[in-house]
């Protein structure tokens, strides 16, 4: 079977890196080492919120949650 090539996106600009670090710092749960069902659900919710906040800015390339992780 031939595997499909992965789709590449633009590299992160310095502004995007800084913005992502700032947004992630507001969600400390994603750095938790605990892996219970409740914590994992909170992590998924936090990444969704991070994705929405990142993509809400007009001067960034739109990225999926998986790309931001």
CHARMM-style PDB file with segment names, atoms N, HN, CA, C and O in Angstrom:
ATOM      1  N   UNK     1       0.828  -1.187   0.000  1.00  0.00      PROA
ATOM      2  CA  UNK     1       0.000   0.000   0.000  1.00  0.00      PROA
ATOM      3  C   UNK     1       0.869   1.245   0.000  1.00  0.00      PROA
ATOM      4  O   UNK     1       1.861   1.333   0.724  1.00  0.00      PROA
ATOM      5  N   UNK     2       0.493   2.166  -0.792  1.00  0.00      PROA
ATOM      6  HN  UNK     2      -0.312   2.095  -1.381  1.00  0.00      PROA
ATOM      7  CA  UNK     2       1.206   3.442  -0.825  1.00  0.00      PROA
ATOM      8  C   UNK     2       0.603   4.374   0.223  1.00  0.00      PROA
ATOM      9  O   UNK     2      -0.610   4.571   0.280  1.00  0.00      PROA
ATOM     10  N   UNK     3       1.462   4.928   1.032  1.00  0.00      PROA
ATOM     11  HN  UNK     3       2.448   4.767   0.986  1.00  0.00      PROA
ATOM     12  CA  UNK     3       0.987   5.854   2.062  1.00  0.00      PROA
ATOM     13  C   UNK     3       0.849   7.241   1.458  1.00  0.00      PROA
ATOM     14  O   UNK     3       1.660   7.653   0.628  1.00  0.00      PROA
ATOM     15  N   UNK     4      -0.172   7.947   1.875  1.00  0.00      PROA
ATOM     16  HN  UNK     4      -0.831   7.613   2.549  1.00  0.00      PROA
ATOM     17  CA  UNK     4      -0.381   9.311   1.395  1.00  0.00      PROA
ATOM     18  C   UNK     4       0.666  10.226   2.023  1.00  0.00      PROA
ATOM     19  O   UNK     4       1.041  10.057   3.183  1.00  0.00      PROA
ATOM     20  N   UNK     5       1.125  11.185   1.249  1.00  0.00      PROA
ATOM     21  HN  UNK     5       0.821  11.322   0.307  1.00  0.00      PROA
ATOM     22  CA  UNK     5       2.081  12.143   1.787  1.00  0.00      PROA
ATOM     23  C   UNK     5       1.374  13.025   2.807  1.00  0.00      PROA
ATOM     24  O   UNK     5       0.205  13.374   2.641  1.00  0.00      PROA
ATOM     25  N   UNK     6       2.085  13.375   3.846  1.00  0.00      PROA
ATOM     26  HN  UNK     6       3.035  13.091   3.981  1.00  0.00      PROA
ATOM     27  CA  UNK     6       1.473  14.251   4.836  1.00  0.00      PROA
ATOM     28  C   UNK     6       1.434  15.672   4.291  1.00  0.00      PROA
ATOM     29  O   UNK     6       2.294  16.086   3.514  1.00  0.00      PROA
ATOM     30  N   UNK     7       0.437  16.388   4.712  1.00  0.00      PROA
ATOM     31  HN  UNK     7      -0.262  16.051   5.343  1.00  0.00      PROA
ATOM     32  CA  UNK     7       0.267  17.764   4.270  1.00  0.00      PROA
ATOM     33  C   UNK     7       1.065  18.666   5.202  1.00  0.00      PROA
ATOM     34  O   UNK     7       0.875  18.649   6.418  1.00  0.00      PROA
ATOM     35  N   UNK     8       1.951  19.443   4.620  1.00  0.00      PROA
ATOM     36  HN  UNK     8       2.106  19.456   3.632  1.00  0.00      PROA
ATOM     37  CA  UNK     8       2.786  20.341   5.405  1.00  0.00      PROA
ATOM     38  C   UNK     8       2.157  21.719   5.459  1.00  0.00      PROA
ATOM     39  O   UNK     8       1.533  22.176   4.501  1.00  0.00      PROA
ATOM     40  N   UNK     9       2.329  22.364   6.582  1.00  0.00      PROA
ATOM     41  HN  UNK     9       2.835  21.994   7.360  1.00  0.00      PROA
ATOM     42  CA  UNK     9       1.858  23.736   6.713  1.00  0.00      PROA
ATOM     43  C   UNK     9       3.071  24.654   6.813  1.00  0.00      PROA
ATOM     44  O   UNK     9       4.212  24.198   6.886  1.00  0.00      PROA
ATOM     45  N   UNK    10       2.802  25.936   6.815  1.00  0.00      PROA
ATOM     46  HN  UNK    10       1.875  26.306   6.756  1.00  0.00      PROA
ATOM     47  CA  UNK    10       3.881  26.909   6.927  1.00  0.00      PROA
ATOM     48  C   UNK    10       4.590  26.755   8.269  1.00  0.00      PROA
ATOM     49  O   UNK    10       3.997  26.302   9.249  1.00  0.00      PROA
ATOM     50  N   UNK    11       5.848  27.132   8.301  1.00  0.00      PROA
ATOM     51  HN  UNK    11       6.329  27.500   7.506  1.00  0.00      PROA
ATOM     52  CA  UNK    11       6.588  27.142   9.559  1.00  0.00      PROA
ATOM     53  C   UNK    11       6.009  28.204  10.483  1.00  0.00      PROA
ATOM     54  O   UNK    11       5.414  29.183  10.032  1.00  0.00      PROA
ATOM     55  N   UNK    12       6.192  27.996  11.777  1.00  0.00      PROA
ATOM     56  HN  UNK    12       6.675  27.201  12.143  1.00  0.00      PROA
ATOM     57  CA  UNK    12       5.729  28.970  12.759  1.00  0.00      PROA
ATOM     58  C   UNK    12       6.612  30.212  12.698  1.00  0.00      PROA
ATOM     59  O   UNK    12       7.838  30.110  12.678  1.00  0.00      PROA
ATOM     60  N   UNK    13       5.983  31.382  12.668  1.00  0.00      PROA
ATOM     61  HN  UNK    13       4.986  31.465  12.685  1.00  0.00      PROA
ATOM     62  CA  UNK    13       6.742  32.629  12.740  1.00  0.00      PROA
ATOM     63  C   UNK    13       7.076  32.893  14.209  1.00  0.00      PROA
ATOM     64  O   UNK    13       6.526  32.245  15.100  1.00  0.00      PROA
ATOM     65  N   UNK    14       7.962  33.828  14.454  1.00  0.00      PROA
ATOM     66  HN  UNK    14       8.408  34.355  13.730  1.00  0.00      PROA
ATOM     67  CA  UNK    14       8.320  34.172  15.836  1.00  0.00      PROA
ATOM     68  C   UNK    14       7.096  34.685  16.594  1.00  0.00      PROA
ATOM     69  O   UNK    14       6.926  34.390  17.777  1.00  0.00      PROA
ATOM     70  N   UNK    15       6.254  35.445  15.919  1.00  0.00      PROA
ATOM     71  HN  UNK    15       6.392  35.685  14.958  1.00  0.00      PROA
ATOM     72  CA  UNK    15       5.031  35.964  16.541  1.00  0.00      PROA
ATOM     73  C   UNK    15       4.119  34.802  16.944  1.00  0.00      PROA
ATOM     74  O   UNK    15       3.554  34.810  18.038  1.00  0.00      PROA
ATOM     75  N   UNK    16       3.972  33.808  16.068  1.00  0.00      PROA
ATOM     76  HN  UNK    16       4.431  33.802  15.179  1.00  0.00      PROA
ATOM     77  CA  UNK    16       3.110  32.670  16.371  1.00  0.00      PROA
ATOM     78  C   UNK    16       3.663  31.856  17.543  1.00  0.00      PROA
ATOM     79  O   UNK    16       2.897  31.398  18.390  1.00  0.00      PROA
ATOM     80  N   UNK    17       4.972  31.674  17.597  1.00  0.00      PROA
ATOM     81  HN  UNK    17       5.594  32.047  16.908  1.00  0.00      PROA
ATOM     82  CA  UNK    17       5.596  30.943  18.703  1.00  0.00      PROA
ATOM     83  C   UNK    17       5.340  31.646  20.031  1.00  0.00      PROA
ATOM     84  O   UNK    17       4.979  31.013  21.023  1.00  0.00      PROA
ATOM     85  N   UNK    18       5.531  32.960  20.036  1.00  0.00      PROA
ATOM     86  HN  UNK    18       5.824  33.475  19.231  1.00  0.00      PROA
ATOM     87  CA  UNK    18       5.320  33.740  21.258  1.00  0.00      PROA
ATOM     88  C   UNK    18       3.858  33.688  21.690  1.00  0.00      PROA
ATOM     89  O   UNK    18       3.555  33.522  22.872  1.00  0.00      PROA
ATOM     90  N   UNK    19       2.957  33.833  20.721  1.00  0.00      PROA
ATOM     91  HN  UNK    19       3.203  33.968  19.761  1.00  0.00      PROA
ATOM     92  CA  UNK    19       1.527  33.796  21.019  1.00  0.00      PROA
ATOM     93  C   UNK    19       1.123  32.434  21.580  1.00  0.00      PROA
ATOM     94  O   UNK    19       0.372  32.363  22.552  1.00  0.00      PROA
ATOM     95  N   UNK    20       1.613  31.363  20.977  1.00  0.00      PROA
ATOM     96  HN  UNK    20       2.223  31.422  20.187  1.00  0.00      PROA
ATOM     97  CA  UNK    20       1.271  30.023  21.441  1.00  0.00      PROA
ATOM     98  C   UNK    20       1.792  29.786  22.857  1.00  0.00      PROA
ATOM     99  O   UNK    20       1.086  29.207  23.682  1.00  0.00      PROA
ATOM    100  N   UNK    21       3.005  30.219  23.147  1.00  0.00      PROA
ATOM    101  HN  UNK    21       3.579  30.689  22.477  1.00  0.00      PROA
ATOM    102  CA  UNK    21       3.558  30.075  24.503  1.00  0.00      PROA
ATOM    103  C   UNK    21       2.715  30.828  25.522  1.00  0.00      PROA
ATOM    104  O   UNK    21       2.472  30.339  26.626  1.00  0.00      PROA
ATOM    105  N   UNK    22       2.272  32.019  25.143  1.00  0.00      PROA
ATOM    106  HN  UNK    22       2.469  32.416  24.246  1.00  0.00      PROA
ATOM    107  CA  UNK    22       1.445  32.824  26.035  1.00  0.00      PROA
ATOM    108  C   UNK    22       0.100  32.141  26.307  1.00  0.00      PROA
ATOM    109  O   UNK    22      -0.358  32.100  27.449  1.00  0.00      PROA
ATOM    110  N   UNK    23      -0.520  31.615  25.272  1.00  0.00      PROA
ATOM    111  HN  UNK    23      -0.148  31.648  24.344  1.00  0.00      PROA
ATOM    112  CA  UNK    23      -1.821  30.958  25.429  1.00  0.00      PROA
ATOM    113  C   UNK    23      -1.682  29.676  26.242  1.00  0.00      PROA
ATOM    114  O   UNK    23      -2.509  29.402  27.112  1.00  0.00      PROA
ATOM    115  N   UNK    24      -0.643  28.890  25.968  1.00  0.00      PROA
ATOM    116  HN  UNK    24       0.029  29.113  25.262  1.00  0.00      PROA
ATOM    117  CA  UNK    24      -0.434  27.629  26.682  1.00  0.00      PROA
ATOM    118  C   UNK    24      -0.150  27.876  28.157  1.00  0.00      PROA
ATOM    119  O   UNK    24      -0.548  27.073  29.001  1.00  0.00      PROA
ATOM    120  N   UNK    25       0.523  28.960  28.479  1.00  0.00      PROA
ATOM    121  HN  UNK    25       0.847  29.612  27.793  1.00  0.00      PROA
ATOM    122  CA  UNK    25       0.832  29.242  29.882  1.00  0.00      PROA
ATOM    123  C   UNK    25      -0.424  29.492  30.711  1.00  0.00      PROA
ATOM    124  O   UNK    25      -0.384  29.390  31.938  1.00  0.00      PROA
ATOM    125  N   UNK    26      -1.532  29.817  30.061  1.00  0.00      PROA
ATOM    126  HN  UNK    26      -1.565  29.900  29.065  1.00  0.00      PROA
ATOM    127  CA  UNK    26      -2.797  30.030  30.773  1.00  0.00      PROA
ATOM    128  C   UNK    26      -3.541  28.724  31.048  1.00  0.00      PROA
ATOM    129  O   UNK    26      -4.587  28.741  31.696  1.00  0.00      PROA
ATOM    130  N   UNK    27      -3.017  27.587  30.564  1.00  0.00      PROA
ATOM    131  HN  UNK    27      -2.167  27.574  30.037  1.00  0.00      PROA
ATOM    132  CA  UNK    27      -3.663  26.283  30.735  1.00  0.00      PROA
ATOM    133  C   UNK    27      -2.660  25.283  31.333  1.00  0.00      PROA
ATOM    134  O   UNK    27      -2.128  24.442  30.609  1.00  0.00      PROA
ATOM    135  N   UNK    28      -2.401  25.368  32.631  1.00  0.00      PROA
ATOM    136  HN  UNK    28      -2.833  26.052  33.219  1.00  0.00      PROA
ATOM    137  CA  UNK    28      -1.385  24.489  33.238  1.00  0.00      PROA
ATOM    138  C   UNK    28      -1.772  23.014  33.252  1.00  0.00      PROA
ATOM    139  O   UNK    28      -0.902  22.162  33.437  1.00  0.00      PROA
ATOM    140  N   UNK    29      -3.040  22.687  33.064  1.00  0.00      PROA
ATOM    141  HN  UNK    29      -3.747  23.379  32.914  1.00  0.00      PROA
ATOM    142  CA  UNK    29      -3.472  21.290  33.121  1.00  0.00      PROA
ATOM    143  C   UNK    29      -2.830  20.450  32.015  1.00  0.00      PROA
ATOM    144  O   UNK    29      -2.690  19.239  32.183  1.00  0.00      PROA
ATOM    145  N   UNK    30      -2.439  21.050  30.896  1.00  0.00      PROA
ATOM    146  HN  UNK    30      -2.553  22.034  30.760  1.00  0.00      PROA
ATOM    147  CA  UNK    30      -1.887  20.252  29.807  1.00  0.00      PROA
ATOM    148  C   UNK    30      -0.496  19.716  30.113  1.00  0.00      PROA
ATOM    149  O   UNK    30      -0.016  18.817  29.423  1.00  0.00      PROA
ATOM    150  N   UNK    31       0.151  20.251  31.130  1.00  0.00      PROA
ATOM    151  HN  UNK    31      -0.239  20.982  31.691  1.00  0.00      PROA
ATOM    152  CA  UNK    31       1.465  19.754  31.522  1.00  0.00      PROA
ATOM    153  C   UNK    31       1.389  18.776  32.686  1.00  0.00      PROA
ATOM    154  O   UNK    31       2.416  18.362  33.224  1.00  0.00      PROA
ATOM    155  N   UNK    32       0.174  18.409  33.073  1.00  0.00      PROA
ATOM    156  HN  UNK    32      -0.661  18.745  32.637  1.00  0.00      PROA
ATOM    157  CA  UNK    32      -0.017  17.472  34.176  1.00  0.00      PROA
ATOM    158  C   UNK    32       0.453  16.080  33.773  1.00  0.00      PROA
ATOM    159  O   UNK    32       0.221  15.639  32.647  1.00  0.00      PROA
ATOM    160  N   UNK    33       1.112  15.395  34.694  1.00  0.00      PROA
ATOM    161  HN  UNK    33       1.301  15.753  35.609  1.00  0.00      PROA
ATOM    162  CA  UNK    33       1.602  14.032  34.445  1.00  0.00      PROA
ATOM    163  C   UNK    33       0.591  12.969  34.864  1.00  0.00      PROA
ATOM    164  O   UNK    33       0.832  11.776  34.678  1.00  0.00      PROA
ATOM    165  N   UNK    34      -0.530  13.390  35.423  1.00  0.00      PROA
ATOM    166  HN  UNK    34      -0.726  14.359  35.574  1.00  0.00      PROA
ATOM    167  CA  UNK    34      -1.566  12.464  35.873  1.00  0.00      PROA
ATOM    168  C   UNK    34      -2.416  12.071  34.672  1.00  0.00      PROA
ATOM    169  O   UNK    34      -2.784  12.921  33.861  1.00  0.00      PROA
ATOM    170  N   UNK    35      -2.726  10.783  34.559  1.00  0.00      PROA
ATOM    171  HN  UNK    35      -2.428  10.093  35.218  1.00  0.00      PROA
ATOM    172  CA  UNK    35      -3.470  10.299  33.399  1.00  0.00      PROA
ATOM    173  C   UNK    35      -4.759   9.593  33.809  1.00  0.00      PROA
ATOM    174  O   UNK    35      -4.940   8.406  33.535  1.00  0.00      PROA
ATOM    175  N   UNK    36      -5.638  10.317  34.456  1.00  0.00      PROA
ATOM    176  HN  UNK    36      -5.491  11.281  34.679  1.00  0.00      PROA
ATOM    177  CA  UNK    36      -6.955   9.776  34.763  1.00  0.00      PROA
ATOM    178  C   UNK    36      -7.917  10.246  33.680  1.00  0.00      PROA
ATOM    179  O   UNK    36      -7.600  11.155  32.913  1.00  0.00      PROA
ATOM    180  N   UNK    37      -9.079   9.634  33.621  1.00  0.00      PROA
ATOM    181  HN  UNK    37      -9.337   8.896  34.245  1.00  0.00      PROA
ATOM    182  CA  UNK    37     -10.067  10.003  32.605  1.00  0.00      PROA
ATOM    183  C   UNK    37     -10.486  11.465  32.746  1.00  0.00      PROA
ATOM    184  O   UNK    37     -10.664  12.162  31.747  1.00  0.00      PROA
ATOM    185  N   UNK    38     -10.641  11.918  33.962  1.00  0.00      PROA
ATOM    186  HN  UNK    38     -10.496  11.352  34.774  1.00  0.00      PROA
ATOM    187  CA  UNK    38     -11.070  13.301  34.194  1.00  0.00      PROA
ATOM    188  C   UNK    38     -10.004  14.295  33.735  1.00  0.00      PROA
ATOM    189  O   UNK    38     -10.324  15.309  33.115  1.00  0.00      PROA
ATOM    190  N   UNK    39      -8.742  14.007  34.037  1.00  0.00      PROA
ATOM    191  HN  UNK    39      -8.482  13.183  34.540  1.00  0.00      PROA
ATOM    192  CA  UNK    39      -7.655  14.907  33.633  1.00  0.00      PROA
ATOM    193  C   UNK    39      -7.506  14.904  32.116  1.00  0.00      PROA
ATOM    194  O   UNK    39      -7.293  15.956  31.513  1.00  0.00      PROA
ATOM    195  N   UNK    40      -7.616  13.739  31.500  1.00  0.00      PROA
ATOM    196  HN  UNK    40      -7.789  12.885  31.990  1.00  0.00      PROA
ATOM    197  CA  UNK    40      -7.494  13.662  30.043  1.00  0.00      PROA
ATOM    198  C   UNK    40      -8.603  14.459  29.357  1.00  0.00      PROA
ATOM    199  O   UNK    40      -8.364  15.091  28.328  1.00  0.00      PROA
ATOM    200  N   UNK    41      -9.805  14.434  29.915  1.00  0.00      PROA
ATOM    201  HN  UNK    41      -9.999  13.921  30.751  1.00  0.00      PROA
ATOM    202  CA  UNK    41     -10.902  15.233  29.356  1.00  0.00      PROA
ATOM    203  C   UNK    41     -10.601  16.724  29.509  1.00  0.00      PROA
ATOM    204  O   UNK    41     -10.871  17.508  28.599  1.00  0.00      PROA
ATOM    205  N   UNK    42     -10.049  17.114  30.646  1.00  0.00      PROA
ATOM    206  HN  UNK    42      -9.829  16.477  31.385  1.00  0.00      PROA
ATOM    207  CA  UNK    42      -9.683  18.519  30.855  1.00  0.00      PROA
ATOM    208  C   UNK    42      -8.591  18.942  29.881  1.00  0.00      PROA
ATOM    209  O   UNK    42      -8.600  20.069  29.388  1.00  0.00      PROA
ATOM    210  N   UNK    43      -7.647  18.038  29.603  1.00  0.00      PROA
ATOM    211  HN  UNK    43      -7.640  17.122  30.004  1.00  0.00      PROA
ATOM    212  CA  UNK    43      -6.583  18.335  28.649  1.00  0.00      PROA
ATOM    213  C   UNK    43      -7.147  18.536  27.250  1.00  0.00      PROA
ATOM    214  O   UNK    43      -6.750  19.469  26.552  1.00  0.00      PROA
ATOM    215  N   UNK    44      -8.072  17.666  26.830  1.00  0.00      PROA
ATOM    216  HN  UNK    44      -8.394  16.908  27.397  1.00  0.00      PROA
ATOM    217  CA  UNK    44      -8.695  17.821  25.502  1.00  0.00      PROA
ATOM    218  C   UNK    44      -9.447  19.144  25.412  1.00  0.00      PROA
ATOM    219  O   UNK    44      -9.377  19.836  24.396  1.00  0.00      PROA
ATOM    220  N   UNK    45     -10.162  19.490  26.468  1.00  0.00      PROA
ATOM    221  HN  UNK    45     -10.219  18.928  27.293  1.00  0.00      PROA
ATOM    222  CA  UNK    45     -10.888  20.763  26.494  1.00  0.00      PROA
ATOM    223  C   UNK    45      -9.923  21.946  26.450  1.00  0.00      PROA
ATOM    224  O   UNK    45     -10.184  22.944  25.778  1.00  0.00      PROA
ATOM    225  N   UNK    46      -8.819  21.831  27.163  1.00  0.00      PROA
ATOM    226  HN  UNK    46      -8.606  21.021  27.710  1.00  0.00      PROA
ATOM    227  CA  UNK    46      -7.824  22.909  27.180  1.00  0.00      PROA
ATOM    228  C   UNK    46      -7.210  23.081  25.794  1.00  0.00      PROA
ATOM    229  O   UNK    46      -7.035  24.210  25.337  1.00  0.00      PROA
ATOM    230  N   UNK    47      -6.879  21.974  25.114  1.00  0.00      PROA
ATOM    231  HN  UNK    47      -7.021  21.057  25.486  1.00  0.00      PROA
ATOM    232  CA  UNK    47      -6.290  22.089  23.771  1.00  0.00      PROA
ATOM    233  C   UNK    47      -7.287  22.679  22.774  1.00  0.00      PROA
ATOM    234  O   UNK    47      -6.896  23.420  21.872  1.00  0.00      PROA
ATOM    235  N   UNK    48      -8.562  22.356  22.930  1.00  0.00      PROA
ATOM    236  HN  UNK    48      -8.879  21.754  23.663  1.00  0.00      PROA
ATOM    237  CA  UNK    48      -9.576  22.962  22.070  1.00  0.00      PROA
ATOM    238  C   UNK    48      -9.639  24.461  22.307  1.00  0.00      PROA
ATOM    239  O   UNK    48      -9.725  25.238  21.356  1.00  0.00      PROA
ATOM    240  N   UNK    49      -9.596  24.871  23.567  1.00  0.00      PROA
ATOM    241  HN  UNK    49      -9.526  24.239  24.339  1.00  0.00      PROA
ATOM    242  CA  UNK    49      -9.606  26.299  23.903  1.00  0.00      PROA
ATOM    243  C   UNK    49      -8.352  26.991  23.373  1.00  0.00      PROA
ATOM    244  O   UNK    49      -8.422  28.116  22.879  1.00  0.00      PROA
ATOM    245  N   UNK    50      -7.203  26.316  23.475  1.00  0.00      PROA
ATOM    246  HN  UNK    50      -7.146  25.402  23.877  1.00  0.00      PROA
ATOM    247  CA  UNK    50      -5.955  26.880  22.959  1.00  0.00      PROA
ATOM    248  C   UNK    50      -6.057  27.060  21.444  1.00  0.00      PROA
ATOM    249  O   UNK    50      -5.664  28.099  20.913  1.00  0.00      PROA
ATOM    250  N   UNK    51      -6.577  26.064  20.761  1.00  0.00      PROA
ATOM    251  HN  UNK    51      -6.896  25.221  21.193  1.00  0.00      PROA
ATOM    252  CA  UNK    51      -6.741  26.153  19.307  1.00  0.00      PROA
ATOM    253  C   UNK    51      -7.662  27.289  18.908  1.00  0.00      PROA
ATOM    254  O   UNK    51      -7.374  28.021  17.961  1.00  0.00      PROA
ATOM    255  N   UNK    52      -8.764  27.442  19.620  1.00  0.00      PROA
ATOM    256  HN  UNK    52      -8.998  26.847  20.389  1.00  0.00      PROA
ATOM    257  CA  UNK    52      -9.702  28.528  19.316  1.00  0.00      PROA
ATOM    258  C   UNK    52      -9.065  29.897  19.567  1.00  0.00      PROA
ATOM    259  O   UNK    52      -9.239  30.823  18.773  1.00  0.00      PROA
ATOM    260  N   UNK    53      -8.335  30.018  20.664  1.00  0.00      PROA
ATOM    261  HN  UNK    53      -8.194  29.266  21.308  1.00  0.00      PROA
ATOM    262  CA  UNK    53      -7.702  31.294  20.986  1.00  0.00      PROA
ATOM    263  C   UNK    53      -6.597  31.629  19.978  1.00  0.00      PROA
ATOM    264  O   UNK    53      -6.449  32.783  19.577  1.00  0.00      PROA
ATOM    265  N   UNK    54      -5.830  30.627  19.576  1.00  0.00      PROA
ATOM    266  HN  UNK    54      -5.950  29.689  19.902  1.00  0.00      PROA
ATOM    267  CA  UNK    54      -4.751  30.845  18.612  1.00  0.00      PROA
ATOM    268  C   UNK    54      -5.322  31.262  17.259  1.00  0.00      PROA
ATOM    269  O   UNK    54      -4.850  32.224  16.654  1.00  0.00      PROA
ATOM    270  N   UNK    55      -6.324  30.548  16.789  1.00  0.00      PROA
ATOM    271  HN  UNK    55      -6.707  29.766  17.281  1.00  0.00      PROA
ATOM    272  CA  UNK    55      -6.891  30.821  15.470  1.00  0.00      PROA
ATOM    273  C   UNK    55      -7.769  32.069  15.434  1.00  0.00      PROA
ATOM    274  O   UNK    55      -8.129  32.536  14.353  1.00  0.00      PROA
ATOM    275  N   UNK    56      -8.117  32.615  16.597  1.00  0.00      PROA
ATOM    276  HN  UNK    56      -7.824  32.236  17.475  1.00  0.00      PROA
ATOM    277  CA  UNK    56      -8.924  33.830  16.647  1.00  0.00      PROA
ATOM    278  C   UNK    56      -8.123  35.055  16.214  1.00  0.00      PROA
ATOM    279  O   UNK    56      -8.705  36.082  15.866  1.00  0.00      PROA
ATOM    280  N   UNK    57      -6.813  34.957  16.230  1.00  0.00      PROA
ATOM    281  HN  UNK    57      -6.340  34.123  16.513  1.00  0.00      PROA
ATOM    282  CA  UNK    57      -5.960  36.070  15.812  1.00  0.00      PROA
ATOM    283  C   UNK    57      -5.905  36.129  14.289  1.00  0.00      PROA
ATOM    284  O   UNK    57      -5.805  35.101  13.619  1.00  0.00      PROA
ATOM    285  N   UNK    58      -5.970  37.337  13.756  1.00  0.00      PROA
ATOM    286  HN  UNK    58      -6.051  38.172  14.300  1.00  0.00      PROA
ATOM    287  CA  UNK    58      -6.002  37.508  12.305  1.00  0.00      PROA
ATOM    288  C   UNK    58      -4.636  37.328  11.650  1.00  0.00      PROA
ATOM    289  O   UNK    58      -4.562  36.972  10.474  1.00  0.00      PROA
ATOM    290  N   UNK    59      -3.567  37.565  12.378  1.00  0.00      PROA
ATOM    291  HN  UNK    59      -3.627  37.854  13.334  1.00  0.00      PROA
ATOM    292  CA  UNK    59      -2.240  37.553  11.778  1.00  0.00      PROA
ATOM    293  C   UNK    59      -1.489  36.235  11.981  1.00  0.00      PROA
ATOM    294  O   UNK    59      -0.259  36.227  12.012  1.00  0.00      PROA
ATOM    295  N   UNK    60      -2.220  35.117  12.119  1.00  0.00      PROA
ATOM    296  HN  UNK    60      -3.219  35.124  12.093  1.00  0.00      PROA
ATOM    297  CA  UNK    60      -1.592  33.802  12.248  1.00  0.00      PROA
ATOM    298  C   UNK    60      -2.155  32.869  11.176  1.00  0.00      PROA
ATOM    299  O   UNK    60      -3.247  33.088  10.652  1.00  0.00      PROA
ATOM    300  N   UNK    61      -1.391  31.830  10.864  1.00  0.00      PROA
ATOM    301  HN  UNK    61      -0.504  31.652  11.289  1.00  0.00      PROA
ATOM    302  CA  UNK    61      -1.865  30.790   9.965  1.00  0.00      PROA
ATOM    303  C   UNK    61      -2.801  29.890  10.748  1.00  0.00      PROA
ATOM    304  O   UNK    61      -2.470  29.472  11.858  1.00  0.00      PROA
ATOM    305  N   UNK    62      -3.969  29.582  10.190  1.00  0.00      PROA
ATOM    306  HN  UNK    62      -4.238  29.921   9.289  1.00  0.00      PROA
ATOM    307  CA  UNK    62      -4.929  28.717  10.872  1.00  0.00      PROA
ATOM    308  C   UNK    62      -4.342  27.324  10.997  1.00  0.00      PROA
ATOM    309  O   UNK    62      -3.863  26.748  10.020  1.00  0.00      PROA
ATOM    310  N   UNK    63      -4.385  26.788  12.210  1.00  0.00      PROA
ATOM    311  HN  UNK    63      -4.774  27.256  13.004  1.00  0.00      PROA
ATOM    312  CA  UNK    63      -3.807  25.465  12.483  1.00  0.00      PROA
ATOM    313  C   UNK    63      -4.806  24.628  13.293  1.00  0.00      PROA
ATOM    314  O   UNK    63      -5.624  25.159  14.044  1.00  0.00      PROA
ATOM    315  N   UNK    64      -4.714  23.321  13.117  1.00  0.00      PROA
ATOM    316  HN  UNK    64      -4.049  22.890  12.507  1.00  0.00      PROA
ATOM    317  CA  UNK    64      -5.566  22.406  13.871  1.00  0.00      PROA
ATOM    318  C   UNK    64      -4.971  22.196  15.257  1.00  0.00      PROA
ATOM    319  O   UNK    64      -3.832  22.578  15.525  1.00  0.00      PROA
ATOM    320  N   UNK    65      -5.753  21.590  16.121  1.00  0.00      PROA
ATOM    321  HN  UNK    65      -6.679  21.280  15.904  1.00  0.00      PROA
ATOM    322  CA  UNK    65      -5.285  21.307  17.473  1.00  0.00      PROA
ATOM    323  C   UNK    65      -4.091  20.349  17.418  1.00  0.00      PROA
ATOM    324  O   UNK    65      -3.132  20.510  18.172  1.00  0.00      PROA
ATOM    325  N   UNK    66      -4.148  19.353  16.527  1.00  0.00      PROA
ATOM    326  HN  UNK    66      -4.927  19.223  15.913  1.00  0.00      PROA
ATOM    327  CA  UNK    66      -3.043  18.400  16.408  1.00  0.00      PROA
ATOM    328  C   UNK    66      -1.761  19.104  15.976  1.00  0.00      PROA
ATOM    329  O   UNK    66      -0.681  18.741  16.442  1.00  0.00      PROA
ATOM    330  N   UNK    67      -1.850  20.085  15.111  1.00  0.00      PROA
ATOM    331  HN  UNK    67      -2.728  20.380  14.732  1.00  0.00      PROA
ATOM    332  CA  UNK    67      -0.667  20.822  14.691  1.00  0.00      PROA
ATOM    333  C   UNK    67      -0.107  21.660  15.833  1.00  0.00      PROA
ATOM    334  O   UNK    67       1.108  21.816  15.946  1.00  0.00      PROA
ATOM    335  N   UNK    68      -0.967  22.193  16.667  1.00  0.00      PROA
ATOM    336  HN  UNK    68      -1.955  22.066  16.575  1.00  0.00      PROA
ATOM    337  CA  UNK    68      -0.511  23.013  17.779  1.00  0.00      PROA
ATOM    338  C   UNK    68       0.127  22.157  18.879  1.00  0.00      PROA
ATOM    339  O   UNK    68       1.049  22.608  19.560  1.00  0.00      PROA
ATOM    340  N   UNK    69      -0.352  20.946  19.051  1.00  0.00      PROA
ATOM    341  HN  UNK    69      -1.101  20.579  18.499  1.00  0.00      PROA
ATOM    342  CA  UNK    69       0.216  20.088  20.076  1.00  0.00      PROA
ATOM    343  C   UNK    69       1.622  19.715  19.708  1.00  0.00      PROA
ATOM    344  OT1 UNK    69       2.282  18.988  20.451  1.00  0.00      PROA
TER     345      UNK     69
END
